[in-house]
Amino acid sequence: MVKTQMVITKFIWTDDFLFPASMWLVSRILIGSAMLLIAPNLPALQDGITPHFGWGIFDAWDSVHYRAIATEGYEFINDGKQHNLAFFPLFPLSIFMLMKLGFSFEIAGLIINNLAFLGTLYFLYAWVKKQCGISAASWTTAVIAYCPMSLFTGVIYTEGLYLLLSTMALRAFDQKQYVWTALCGAMATATRPTGMALIPAFFIAAWQQNKPSIAYITGLLSATGLLLFSVYCALNFHDFLAFIAAQKGWRPSFGFDWEGWLNMFMQIPFGNNWYFGWVENDNGGIKDIWYPLFFSLIVIASSCLLCWRKYFHPLAFYTVYAIVILSLILADQYLINNVLNVSMILGSSYLLWYFRQQLTPVMVAYGFCGLGLLLASGGTISLSRLAYGIIPLNIAIGVWLSRYPRQAYLVMGLCITLLGKLAVGFAQEIWVG
């Protein structure tokens, strides 16, 4: 009996402790190797640079704005141009505190983002294991660690911190730990705009589960981070909603961007030679026939590979699979970005609805509230990255993969390939979503 208990304890310790840590470590090695070892040795692309080995390789795009906030503070003029007030304060404030301890901006940002992501994997694994089982927990952990968008948990971005805080808030709500829910929810709403989706999600889940009044109060208290940021805006820029006005420089109009979605859908099969409404005196249309032919070939090969896989000899199967992966590596970056946008928004929303009975009410509510916020944001830029930050979407994908483990390994192979490609692209300062 004692021996059996020791075996069970050893299994639980190994599974619950080492598995999330190993997923985190291998994904960090993959991202770091692609950016520090591979990218500097590749020739610069037409719209990119040749990066140099060093911490600065992780500092690009939005990181520039976090640096400005942490070192110089916020700036904003309501002129419709891009200002850093659009970025929420908790992440740059955390960097500022570490910089006061003697860390450089790059080191501070990487420490916060990567360690927060490690915490995310632990909390997520334990939460999903309790709610959906160990198989779903394992695949969900793998999904969030190796999704192409997990690149942004390894550079100086808010992804890791926001994933940690939102996961802790949602898990605490399910466990009726309302103090922790309010605290983590408040910090999440001070980290990213999508944190606002937590507030209605708590209300909806509390109503569905007939929770006590404290659950509704928790939803209100989760808005504390947002309210404090509003007070800061009022004191410094004389406008409680200045951070919303600042969003106009990044997303000129609010509401569903039907033209952006149309272009995104059409550019997947037709590439950048499709410009509906983007170019003056251009009525749209196909400019280059070779791109859609190449795309069709990839789709046909992939479909045949999946549908007739049992008829293939293993050598032929993996050869075709390798060709598909190679074609993705060589594919246009905009194609990859558009496919990821559509997959993360439409694919994960379908899976969230399909597996809604296996997920908790607060998972489903937050997932759809977050998606609604993204669709109403007035743009299609960075949709896949923002959707990745909505944790229930990753959980739904993990539950789906746990049902089809053989196909899951193929999907994870594609994800790892794209993660490496996006890491190289980020190092070369190419827009990767």
N, C-alpha and C positions, 0 to 999 in steps of 0.2 A: 504494500500500500504506500509506504513512504517512497519507495523507488518510483512508483507510478506518478506520485505527486511531483517528484523532482523532475521527471521527464516532461510533464505538462508545464511546470514552471519554466524549465529551460526553453521549451518550444515557444511559449508566450513571450519570454524575454527576447529570444532571438527574432521572432516575427515582428513583435510590436516595437522593438528598439532598433534592431539592425536594418530591417527592411526600409523604413523611411530614410534612415541615415545613408544607406547605400544608394538609394535612388537619388538623393540630393547630391552626394559626392560625385557619382558618375556623371550626372548632368552638368555639374560645375566643371569637371575635367573636360567634358566634350565642348562646352561653350568656350572655356579658357584656351583650349588647344586650337580651336578653329580661329579665334581672334588673335591670339598671341604668336602662334607658330605657323599657321597656314596663311592667313591673310597678308602678313608682311612679306611673304615670299611669292605672292602672286602679282602679276602686272596690273597696274591701275586700269579700271574701266573708264569709258568715256565720261561718265557722270560721277565718278568716284575718285578716291585718292589711294596712294600706297601708304598704308599705316606704318608707324614705327613702333617697335616693341616698347611697351611701357604702360603705366596705369592710365595714361591719357587715352588709350584706345577704347576704354569703357565710357568715355565722356563725350557724348555727341547728341545732336538733336535736342530733345527736351532737357537733357542734363545741363545744357548751357543755361537754361532758365532757372533751374534749381540752384546752380552755382550763384547766379546773380541775386536770387532771393536770400540765400544763406550768407552772402558776403556784403551785399549792399541794401537789401530790403526790397519791398515791393515798389513798383512804379505803375501809374495808370493815368491815362487821359482818355476821356470818352470821345475818341475820334474815329472809332471803327477799325483802328489798326491793332496789330498784335502786341499785347502787353502781358507781363508775367503775373498780373493779378488773377489771370485765368487759372493759375496753378494753386492748389490748396496748400495750407501752410505746414501740416504736421511733419511731412518728410523733410523739407528744407530746414525746419526748426530742429529736427533731430540731428541733421548733419551739422548745423551750427553749434549744437551742444557738444558734439564730438570734436569739432574743430577747436573749441575752447580748451579741450583736453590735450591738444597738440597734434591731432591727426590732420592730414591733408584732406582737401575736399574729396578727392578720388577715393582714398582709403575709407573715409567716413561713410560715403555713399555706398560703397561696395559692402562694407561690414553690415550696415543696417539692412540693405536689400537682401543680401544672401542669408544672413542669420534669421531674418524674419521669414524668409521662404522655408528654411529648415523647420522653424516652428510651425509653419503652415502645414507641412507634410505630416508632422506628428499629430497635430490636432485633427486634421482631416482624416487621417488613417483611423484613428480611434473612433471618431464620430461616425464615419461610414461603416466601419466594422460593426458597430453596435446596431445601426439602423438597417443595413442592407447585407451584412455578412462579410466574411473575410475575403472572398474572391472579388467582390465589388470594391472593397477597400483597397486591395492590392492593385487592381487595374486603374482605379481612380487616381491613386498615388502615382502610378506610371504615366497616366495621361497628363496630369498637371506638371510632372517633372520633365517630360519629353515632348510635350506639345511645342510646335515651332515658336509659339508666342512666349514660351518659358524663357526664351532669350532675354526678355526684359526683366526677369528676376535675377539675372546675372550681371546687369549693367546698372548705371546710376539712374534708375527709374523707381516709381512708387509701387510697382506691381507686388513685390514681396511683402512690403509693409501693409498694403491694403488687403491682400489676400489673407494675411495673418489676422488682422483686426476683424474683418468681416466674417471669417470662419469662426473665430472665437465668439463673436457676438451671436451668430446663428446657432452654434452648438450650445452655448449657454442658455439661449432661449428654449431650445428643445429639452434641456435638462432642468428647466425652471430655476435657473440661477440668474435672477433678474438684475441683481446688482452688477454682475459681470456683463450681462447683456447691455445694460445702459452705459457702462464705462467703455466697453469695447466699441459699441455702436457710436458713441459720441466721438471717439478717436477716429473711427472709420469715416464719419461724415466730415471730419476735418482733414482727411487725407486725399479724397478724390470726389468729384461730383457724383459718381455713381453710388456713393454712400447714401445719397438721398433716397435711393430706392429701398433701403432698409426700413425706413420709417413706415411707409404704407404696408410693407411686407409684414412687419410685426403686428400691425392692426388687423390685417386680413387673417393671419394665422391665429391670432388671439380670438377673433370672432368665430372662425371655423372650429376651434377646439374648445370653445366656451371657457376660456381661461379667466382667472380672476382679474379684478381691476388693475392690479399691479402690473399685469402684462401690457395693458394699454398705456399705463403711465411710463413703462419702460420704453415704448415706442416714441413717446414724446421726449423723454430724456435723451434718446439717441440723437435728437436734433441739436443737442447742446453744442457740439463741435461746429456745426453749421452756423448756429446763432452767434457764437463767439467770433467767428470769422466775419459775420455780418456787422457786428458791433465794431470790429477793427476797421472795416470798410467805411462805416459811418464816421468814425473818429478821424480817419486819415484822408478819406476821399469824399466825405460828406454825402454818402449814398450807401444805404444799407445793402442794396443789391448791386453794388459796383462789380462784384465778382461775376455776376450774370452778364452785365453789360460788357465785361472784358471778354466773355466767350464769343462775342460777335466778331472779334478780330480773327478768330480761328474757325468759326462756323457762322458765316454771314447771316443766315436766317434760321429760325427755329421751325420745327415741323418736319414732316416726312419729305425727304429729298427724292422725289420720284425720278427726276432727271439723272441724279447721281446713281441711283439704283439701276436705271435703264442702261446707262453707260457701262456700269460695272458688269451687268449681265452680258451685254453684247461684246464687251472686250475680252471675256473669257474665251469664246470660240473664235473671235475675229481679231483680237489683239489691239495694239495701239493705232491701227489704221481705221478704227471706228471712232469717230468724234461727233456724236450727236449733240449739237448745241454748244460745243466747246470752242469751235473755231468760227470766226466771222466769215460770212458768205460760204459756209460749208453746210450742206444739207445732210451730212452723214453718209454712211455707206462704206463698202469694202474697197480698200485701196490696194491690198496685196493678197492674192489668192493662195500663196504658199503657206501663210500662217494657219488659216483654217484647215488646210489639208494636213499639215503637221499635227495640229490639235486633234483632228478626227482620227488620225492614225494612233495617237496615244490612247484615246478613249476606246477605240475598237480593241486594241491590244489588251488594255486593262480589263475590259468587259469579258473578253474571251478567256482571259487568265482566271478570272473569278468564277465564271459560269461553268467552265469545262476543266477546272483544276484537277478533278479526280481522274480524268482521262489522260493527263499529261504524265510523262515519265518525270521523276523528280529532277533530273538534270535539265530537261527542257523547261520544266516549270520555273525553276530558279533562274534559268537563262533569260526567259522572257521577263520575269520579275526584275532582274538586274537591268534589262534594257529600259523598262518603264522608269525605274529609279534614276538611271543615267539621263533619260530624257527630261526628268524633272530638274535635275541638277543643271542641265544646259538650258532650261526653259527661261523665258523672259521673266524678270522680277515682277513686273506688273501683273502678269498672268498668275503668278504664285500669290501675290497680295490679294487679287480679286477672288481667287478660289478659296483662300483662307477666310476672307470676309463672308462670302456666301455660306461656306461650310459652318463657320462658327455661329452665325446668326440663324440661318434657316435650319441647318442640320441639327444643331444642338437644341433649338427650340422645339423641333418635332420630337426629339428624344425625351426632352423634359416633359412634354405632354404625354407621350406614350408610356413612360415609366412613372407617372405621377402617383400611382397607387403604391409603388415601392418606396417613394421618397416621403419625407415629412412635409406637413403643410407649409412650414416656414421656408423650406427649400424651394418648393414650387412657387410660392407667392413671391419670394425675392427674385427667383429666376425670371419670372414674367414681368415683374415690375422693373427690373434692370433692363430687360430687352425693350420694354416700352419706352424707357427713358432714352435708350440709344437710338431707337427708330425716330423719336421725336426731336433728336438733337440737331437736326438740320444739316447733316452731312454724312458721307460714307468713309471719311478718312479715319484710319486706325480702328475700324469696327471690330476686326478680329482680336486686336490687342485688348480693347475695352471689354469685349465679350468674354475673353479669357479671364478677366478679373472678376466675373460673376461666377462664384464658386459652384452653384448648383448645376450650371451647364456642364462643367467638367465632371461632376458626379454622375449626371445622366449619361455622358459618354462612357464613363467607367463601368456603369451598370450594364450598358449595351455590350461593351467588349467582353465583360465577364460571361455573357451568354454565348458568345461565339469565340472561344479562345484561339482557334486556328486562324480565323480571319483577323483576330486582334493582333497577332504577331506581324501580319503583313501591314496592318495599319500603323503599328508602332515603328516598323522599319521605315515606312514613308515619313513618319513624323520626325524620327531621328535624322534622316537625310535632310529634310527641310530645315530642321533646327540648325544643323551644321552650316547649311547654305546661308541662312539668314544671319547667323553669327558672323560669317565672313563678310556679308554685305554690310552689316552694321559697322564693322571695323573699317571698311572702305568708305564709310559715310554715304552709303546708298540707302535710299528710303526703303525700309522693310516693314512698314506698317506700324 
